[in-house]
Amino acid sequence: MQPMQVFEYVDPAGRKPFRLWFDSLDRVSAMKVETALRRLELDNVSNMKSVGGGLYEYRIDFGPGYRVYMAYDGRQIVILLGGGTKQRQDRDIAIARERWGDYQRRKGSGGPKTWH
C-alpha cells in the first residue's frame, strides 16, 4: 500500500491556513499533531469522523482536544483545511467548509493552485 498524499489548502492570497495554525502550537502539541498526520499518511483513520459535506475531522486526544480538518480529493490525496480545538469546533468546521468550497471552485475553474 502506498502512503496517502497529504497537502495543505492554499487560500486565494497564497496563505496556508493549516500551516499558520500549526506554527502557533507549542512544541509538544505540534509533535502530537505531526504524529496524527503521519498516521493519516498511513491511512490510519481511526480518529477521523465525517462532519458533513465531504469534510472530516481528525481528533487528537491531547490538551484542549486538537482537531485537524480535511477533505479527500480522490482516494489518495487529502487536503488539510485547518486546525483547532474542541472548544472552537463549530466555528472551525464552518471555516473549513468555506475553504473546501473555495478549493473546489478554484480547482474547477482552472484558477491558481489550490494546494501545496
BELCORCOR-V693466 format. One line per field, one symbol per residue. ss: DSSP state (~ for helix, > for strand, _ for the rest). A space follows every 50 residues. Layout:
BEGIN
ss = ???
END
This chain:
BEGIN
ss = ____>>>>>_______~~~~~~~___~~~~~~~~~~~~~~~______>>> >>__>>>>>>_____>>>>>>>____>>>>>>>>>~~~~~~~~~~~~~~~ ~~~~~~~~~_____>_
END
